[in-house]
Amino acid sequence: MTFSLLSWNVGYGGRGEGAFSLYEGTKHRIRTPRRAIAHNIAGIEATLAKFDHDAILLQEMAGKSFLNRWHDLYAQIQRSHEGKYVHTKAPIFSLPFLPEGFKNEHSSVSAIRATHSSESQVYWLKAREKYLGCIQRKDAVVVTTIALSRPLTIMQVHLAAFDTHMHTRRAQLTEICELAKEHHRTGPVIIGGDWNMTLTNPSLSIERPDLPYLAPFASELLPEAWRIVCDERVPSIRAGQRPWGKSPVTAVVDGFVVSPDVSVRSVGTHDLGFRYSDHNPVELIVEH
């Protein structure tokens, strides 16, 4: 039998093919109009509706936010998943002291098929980054154990994005690996999400201080015999300093790390042309 996963950074609905980044390059404001964000969110919802996976790992899942012009992306996905998936949400970022609906909450959400017997928890990482040097991000790992023939642990990650020298990402990866080894005592472990490091050949990495995620994955920190599983043929992220089509910079930062006892059948990135997000979704199918 097989078990299928999908990981997708949905970019809070505000990062479709025409979007500029808030942080990359010299453009420091989101230029996506409200109608384009509505189009992105409808596309995200329709795309997810086409997939039928045992687990879906979603990063940058936002409620009402300034960055998505106060659309509630998470509420729409919740409605479409009702009765089919069980959600566990880790609010990575929100603005404090504001009423509900104005907190600009961005989360990582793990959706597990409702027919599976599963247990989830949120593990808060000690190593965290700050937006603009002052707004604290609550970086976390969503850990789900699923009762299969052997318990399978799914860990969702979204590592720091803007630490130029990789200090935070390396510290986070070290924490994640220690946590993964603990769960590996009971069965196979799959870690998936947005690593914000390139998962492909390190020699292809580019030194770009404005695009820290182009730094190579710190594979030397992985436990012995654990391995990276990704699609090297199709990029999973595009640089956001220009609209898609005007910026040639792409990379593979979304994918999986698996324990030695995970039998991988296939991995592939769905090339959506970055229409609805600056990331493409990545699918993993394993034997169990």
C-alpha positions as CSV (number, residue, x, y, z in Angstrom):
1,M,0.0,0.0,0.0
2,T,1.0,3.6,-0.5
3,F,0.9,6.8,1.5
4,S,0.8,10.2,-0.3
5,L,1.8,13.6,0.9
6,L,1.7,17.1,-0.7
7,S,3.7,20.1,0.5
8,W,2.9,23.6,-0.8
9,N,3.8,27.1,0.4
10,V,0.7,29.0,-0.7
11,G,2.1,32.4,-0.2
12,Y,-0.8,33.7,1.9
13,G,-2.7,34.2,-1.4
14,G,-0.8,37.3,-2.3
15,R,2.1,35.8,-4.2
16,G,0.8,34.8,-7.6
17,E,2.6,35.2,-10.9
18,G,2.3,39.0,-11.0
19,A,3.4,39.7,-7.4
20,F,6.5,41.5,-6.3
21,S,8.1,40.5,-3.0
22,L,7.9,42.5,0.2
23,Y,11.5,41.7,1.0
24,E,13.5,40.8,-2.1
25,G,15.3,43.3,-4.2
26,T,14.4,47.0,-4.1
27,K,10.6,46.7,-4.2
28,H,9.3,47.0,-0.7
29,R,5.6,46.9,-1.1
30,I,3.1,44.3,-2.3
31,R,1.7,45.4,-5.7
32,T,-0.9,42.7,-6.2
33,P,-4.4,44.2,-6.5
34,R,-7.3,42.7,-4.5
35,R,-8.9,41.1,-7.5
36,A,-5.7,39.3,-8.4
37,I,-5.5,38.0,-4.8
38,A,-9.0,36.7,-5.1
39,H,-8.0,34.9,-8.3
40,N,-5.0,33.4,-6.5
41,I,-7.1,32.1,-3.6
42,A,-9.7,30.6,-5.9
43,G,-6.8,28.9,-7.8
44,I,-5.3,27.6,-4.6
45,E,-8.6,26.2,-3.5
46,A,-9.4,24.6,-6.9
47,T,-5.9,23.1,-7.1
48,L,-6.1,21.5,-3.7
49,A,-9.5,20.1,-4.6
50,K,-8.0,18.2,-7.5
51,F,-5.5,16.4,-5.2
52,D,-6.4,13.5,-3.0
53,H,-3.5,12.9,-0.6
54,D,-3.3,11.3,2.8
55,A,-1.5,14.4,4.2
56,I,-1.2,17.9,2.9
57,L,1.4,20.3,4.4
58,L,0.6,23.9,3.8
59,Q,3.0,26.8,4.6
60,E,2.1,30.5,4.7
61,M,-1.6,29.7,5.2
62,A,-3.0,33.1,6.2
63,G,-6.3,34.4,7.6
64,K,-7.1,38.0,7.0
65,S,-3.9,39.8,6.4
66,F,-2.6,43.1,5.0
67,L,-0.5,41.0,2.6
68,N,-3.6,39.3,1.1
69,R,-5.8,42.4,1.3
70,W,-7.9,41.0,4.1
71,H,-9.1,37.9,2.3
72,D,-9.4,34.9,4.6
73,L,-7.5,32.1,2.7
74,Y,-7.5,29.7,5.7
75,A,-11.3,30.0,6.2
76,Q,-11.9,29.0,2.5
77,I,-9.6,26.0,2.7
78,Q,-11.1,24.9,6.0
79,R,-14.6,24.9,4.4
80,S,-13.4,22.9,1.4
81,H,-11.6,20.4,3.7
82,E,-14.5,20.0,6.1
83,G,-15.3,16.3,6.8
84,K,-12.3,15.2,4.7
85,Y,-9.2,16.4,6.6
86,V,-8.3,17.2,10.1
87,H,-6.3,20.3,10.5
88,T,-3.5,21.2,13.0
89,K,-2.4,24.8,12.8
90,A,0.8,26.4,14.0
91,P,0.5,30.3,14.0
92,I,4.0,31.2,12.9
93,F,3.4,35.0,12.7
94,S,0.8,37.4,14.0
95,L,0.7,41.0,15.1
96,P,0.0,41.2,18.9
97,F,-2.6,43.4,20.7
98,L,-5.0,43.5,17.7
99,P,-8.6,42.3,17.6
100,E,-9.4,39.0,15.8
101,G,-9.5,39.5,12.1
102,F,-6.7,42.1,12.2
103,K,-3.8,40.0,13.6
104,N,-2.3,39.2,10.1
105,E,-1.9,35.6,11.2
106,H,0.2,33.4,9.0
107,S,0.4,29.7,9.9
108,S,1.7,26.3,8.9
109,V,-1.2,23.8,8.6
110,S,-1.0,20.1,8.5
111,A,-4.1,18.5,7.0
112,I,-4.5,14.7,7.6
113,R,-7.1,12.6,6.0
114,A,-10.0,12.2,8.5
115,T,-10.2,8.4,8.0
116,H,-6.6,8.0,9.4
117,S,-6.1,7.6,13.2
118,S,-3.6,10.4,13.9
119,E,-2.3,12.5,16.7
120,S,-0.7,15.9,16.2
121,Q,1.2,18.5,18.2
122,V,3.1,21.7,17.6
123,Y,6.7,21.9,18.6
124,W,8.0,25.4,19.0
125,L,11.6,25.8,17.9
126,K,14.1,27.7,20.1
127,A,15.9,29.2,17.1
128,R,13.7,31.9,15.6
129,E,14.0,34.9,13.3
130,K,12.6,38.4,13.4
131,Y,10.9,40.3,10.5
132,L,12.4,43.7,9.9
133,G,14.7,42.9,12.8
134,C,11.9,43.5,15.4
135,I,8.8,41.4,14.9
136,Q,9.3,37.9,16.3
137,R,8.4,34.9,14.3
138,K,7.3,31.8,16.2
139,D,8.9,29.1,14.1
140,A,7.5,25.7,14.7
141,V,7.3,22.1,13.6
142,V,3.9,20.4,13.2
143,V,4.4,16.7,14.3
144,T,1.8,14.2,13.3
145,T,1.9,10.4,14.1
146,I,-0.3,8.3,12.0
147,A,-1.4,4.7,13.0
148,L,-0.4,2.6,10.0
149,S,1.1,-0.9,10.1
150,R,4.0,0.8,11.7
151,P,3.5,4.3,13.2
152,L,4.5,7.0,10.6
153,T,5.6,10.4,11.8
154,I,5.1,13.4,9.5
155,M,6.9,16.6,10.5
156,Q,6.1,19.8,8.7
157,V,8.8,22.5,8.6
158,H,9.1,26.1,7.3
159,L,12.6,27.3,8.1
160,A,13.7,30.9,8.5
161,A,13.9,32.8,5.3
162,F,16.0,35.9,5.8
163,D,19.1,35.1,7.9
164,T,21.8,35.9,5.4
165,H,24.5,33.8,7.1
166,M,22.3,30.8,7.8
167,H,22.9,30.8,11.5
168,T,19.1,30.5,12.3
169,R,18.4,27.9,9.6
170,R,21.3,25.7,10.8
171,A,20.2,26.0,14.4
172,Q,16.6,25.1,13.4
173,L,17.7,22.2,11.3
174,T,19.8,20.9,14.2
175,E,16.7,21.0,16.5
176,I,14.5,19.4,13.9
177,C,16.9,16.5,13.4
178,E,17.1,15.8,17.1
179,L,13.3,15.8,17.3
180,A,13.1,13.5,14.2
181,K,15.6,11.0,15.8
182,E,13.4,10.8,18.9
183,H,10.3,10.0,16.8
184,H,12.3,7.5,14.7
185,R,12.4,5.2,17.7
186,T,8.8,4.2,17.0
187,G,8.8,4.1,13.2
188,P,9.6,5.8,9.9
189,V,9.8,9.6,9.8
190,I,9.1,12.0,6.9
191,I,10.0,15.7,7.2
192,G,8.5,18.0,4.6
193,G,8.0,21.6,3.8
194,D,9.7,24.8,2.8
195,W,13.4,24.5,3.8
196,N,14.5,27.9,2.5
197,M,17.7,26.2,1.3
198,T,18.4,24.7,-2.1
199,L,17.9,20.9,-2.0
200,T,19.7,20.1,-5.3
201,N,23.4,20.1,-6.3
202,P,25.2,22.6,-4.0
203,S,27.5,23.6,-7.0
204,L,24.4,25.1,-8.6
205,S,23.8,27.4,-5.7
206,I,24.2,31.2,-6.3
207,E,25.5,33.6,-3.7
208,R,22.8,36.2,-3.4
209,P,22.5,38.1,-0.1
210,D,19.1,39.4,-1.1
211,L,17.9,35.8,-1.8
212,P,19.3,33.8,1.2
213,Y,17.3,30.6,0.2
214,L,19.7,30.1,-2.7
215,A,22.3,28.9,-0.1
216,P,22.8,25.1,-0.2
217,F,21.1,22.7,2.2
218,A,23.2,21.9,5.3
219,S,23.1,18.2,4.6
220,E,26.0,17.5,6.9
221,L,23.6,18.2,9.8
222,L,21.3,15.3,8.9
223,P,21.4,12.0,10.9
224,E,23.5,9.2,9.2
225,A,21.7,7.5,6.3
226,W,18.8,10.1,6.3
227,R,18.3,11.5,2.8
228,I,16.8,14.4,0.9
229,V,14.0,13.5,-1.5
230,C,13.0,16.2,-4.1
231,D,12.3,16.7,-7.7
232,E,15.5,18.2,-9.3
233,R,13.8,18.8,-12.7
234,V,11.1,21.3,-11.8
235,P,11.7,24.4,-9.7
236,S,9.6,24.8,-6.6
237,I,10.2,28.5,-6.0
238,R,10.8,31.6,-8.1
239,A,12.5,34.8,-7.0
240,G,10.0,37.5,-6.2
241,Q,11.8,40.8,-7.0
242,R,9.9,40.9,-10.3
243,P,6.7,39.3,-11.7
244,W,7.1,35.8,-13.0
245,G,8.4,35.8,-16.5
246,K,10.6,38.8,-15.9
247,S,12.9,37.1,-13.4
248,P,14.8,34.0,-14.4
249,V,15.9,33.0,-10.9
250,T,14.4,29.7,-9.7
251,A,15.4,27.0,-7.2
252,V,14.3,23.8,-5.5
253,V,13.7,24.6,-1.8
254,D,10.5,22.5,-1.2
255,G,10.8,18.8,-0.6
256,F,11.4,16.1,2.0
257,V,13.9,14.5,4.3
258,V,13.2,10.8,5.1
259,S,14.6,8.3,7.6
260,P,16.5,5.3,6.2
261,D,13.4,3.0,6.6
262,V,11.2,5.0,4.3
263,S,10.6,3.4,0.9
264,V,10.0,6.1,-1.7
265,R,7.9,5.2,-4.7
266,S,8.0,8.7,-6.4
267,V,8.5,12.4,-5.9
268,G,7.4,15.1,-8.2
269,T,6.8,18.9,-8.4
270,H,3.5,20.0,-10.0
271,D,4.5,22.7,-12.4
272,L,1.7,25.3,-12.0
273,G,3.8,28.0,-13.6
274,F,3.7,29.9,-10.3
275,R,0.2,31.2,-11.2
276,Y,-1.2,31.2,-7.7
277,S,1.9,31.3,-5.4
278,D,5.6,31.8,-5.8
279,H,6.0,28.1,-4.9
280,N,4.9,25.0,-6.8
281,P,3.5,22.1,-4.8
282,V,5.6,18.9,-4.3
283,E,4.2,15.4,-4.0
284,L,5.7,12.4,-2.3
285,I,4.4,8.8,-2.5
286,V,5.9,6.2,-0.2
287,E,5.3,2.5,0.5
288,H,4.0,1.4,3.9
